[in-house]
């Protein structure tokens, strides 16, 4: 609960709240947010303000720890990607999408098994998001939301590579669904700018043509 001119502000969407009134409370600067979840709340606040303003969403406040900023953004990406996964379930079936592919040149192996192996695309999607959630919520690697060890930050790149494949499969094999989701969220564009800005993925692996310049399609890592 926060105070604004002596009036308590309760940040809570009560049961029965109308859509137009959801998150209907004043915006706050990051330094005014008194919570260990302040960075997450700030990112979500900026997204709600304008989901298409990718540069503003990714622009870290002055003095913000870069490792925590990258970590919280990746958590947010994974949460929002669940929305794409739900949509994919309606048409991405194991019988039709028997492998996690993106064009005929890319076949991805699922790392959720003892030995990486092929999975139907929808299973790969579920396994990848579950695995990302387990890692990002691990008390071993990420015991704090305020300070993160550099060795733990180094693990973010591999998570980025795996979750990006969900975008690429949707784009190349479920294009209408992808376009509908992207028009609503700008999530793939934001993710692409994010991993490029922080050098979390090789540009050669960014095969969904979000940017104007051409991107060469090469073989994926296993």
N, C-alpha and C positions, 0 to 999 in steps of 0.2 A: 504494500500500500504506500502511495506517495501523497505528499501534500502540495496543493496548488493554491496559493493565496489563502491559506488557512483551511481550505476545503479538502477533505480526504478524497483521493482518487483510488478506486479499487479496480485493478486490471483483471476483470473477470467477465467472461461471456456466460451469462446465466442461462439455464435451460429455457427454451422458448424465445430466445433473443432473435429478432428479425435479422435477415441477412444484411440489410442496409445499416444495422446498428452494431454488427460484429466489429470488435476492435475499436469501438467508438470512444477512444480516450485520447487526451492530448499527446502529441509527440514529445519525446525527451531526447536530450543529448546523451551520448554514451556515458559521460562522466556523472550524469545525474541519476543513472540507473544503479540502484543499490541492490545488487544481486550477483551471485556467482555465475548466473546465466545471462549477465548483462550483454555480452557480445552477441549471443544468439538472439536475444530480444531486439537488439539494435539492428541486426541484419534483417530480421523478419519485419521490423517496422519500416525499413527502407524499401524492402520488396513490396510491401502493401502500398506504399506511397506511389510507386510507379514501377510495375514489374518489367517494363521494357527499357528502363534507364539502367542498363547494365553497368556503365562506367561509375555511376553514383553508388550502386549497390556494392561494387567491388572496391570502392575507394575507402581505404582504411582511415579512421580518424587519427589525427596527429598523436604520436606516442604509443599507438596500439602495438602490442607485441605481434610480430609477423607470424610466428608459429601458431599462436592461438587463433589469429585471424584466418589462416588457411584451414586449420582444423575445424573451426566452427562453420566455415563456408562449405566444407566437404560434408559435414553432418547435415547441413541444410539441403544440399544437393541430393543426398541419398533419401532424405525424407520426401522431397518433392518428386523424386524419380519413382516412388511407390505409386504415384498417380498415373504415370505412364505404364507401369507394370499392370495395374488394374485394367487399363484400357486394352493392353495387348492381350489379356486373357480372353477377350471376346473374339479374337480372330487368329491369334498365334497359337495353334494347337500342335501337340507333339506329332500328330499324324502328317501335318503339312510342313511344319518347320522342324524337321528332325535333327538339325544341327544349328548351332549358334553361328550364323554366317552374316557377312556383309559383302554383297556381290560374290561372284564366283571365286574371287581371289583370296577371300578372307574366311577362314574357318577357325573358330576360337575353342580352345579346350577349357573345360571347367576345372577350376582349382579347388573346388569344395571336396574333392575326393582324395584319398591317400595318394593315388597317382592321377595327375590331371588326365581327363578323358572327355570325349564328346558327350554333350547333353542336348536334348531338345531345347530350342531357343527359350521357351517359356520357363523351363526348369533352370537353365543357366541364369536367367534373369532373377529368379527367386533365390537361387543359391548365392549369387553375387551380392544381392542386396542384404541377404541374411548375414553373409560373411563380413561385409562392410560394417554392418551394425554391430556385430560381435567385436570386431577390432576397435571401432571408434568408441565403444562403451567399455572397453577393457580397462579394469583397474590396474593391470600390470603396465600397460603402455600409456594410458591416459588417465592417471589417478586424479588429475586436477583440470578444471576448466579455466584456470587463471594463468597457469604456467605449465609449459610442456617441454620436455627434454628434446634436444635436437635429434637424438637417436630415434625418438618416436615420430617426430615430424618427418623424418626420412622415409617412413612407411607410407606416407600419404600418396606418393607417386604411384605405387603399385595399385592402390585402391582406385585412383583416378583412371588408370589404364583399363581396369576391369569394368568399372561402371560405365565408361564411355562406350563400350561395346553394345550396351543396351540402346543408346542413341543410334549407333550406326546400323544395328539390325532393324530398328524401327524405320529409319530413313530409307534404307534400300529395299526393304521387304514389306513394309506397311506404311507406305508414303502418305496416304490420305490421313491415316490416324496420326502419324508423326506431325504433319502440317497443322492439324487441328490442335494438337497438344502444344506445339511450339508457338502457334499464334496466341494461345491463351497465356503461356508462361514465359516465353523467351528463354527457356531453361537450357537448351542446347547451346544457344548463342552465349549465354552467361557462363556456362561451363567451359566452353571453348576459349573465351577471353580469359577466364580464371586460370586455366592450366597453362595458357600461353604466357600470361603475365608473370606467373611464378615458376615457369619452366618445370612444370610437373609432368609434362608429356612432350615427346618429340613431335614436331609439327608434321612429320611424315605419317604419323599415326592418326592425325586428325582428318579423317576421310569424309566427314559430312561437310559439304561446301557451305560453311557459314560465312567465311570471308570471301572477298572478291577475287583474290588471287587463287590460281589453280593449285590443287594439292595432289601430289602423286600418290597413287595407291600402290603400296608395297606389301610384302608378306608380313603377317602379324607374328609377334613372339608367341610361343606356346603358352 
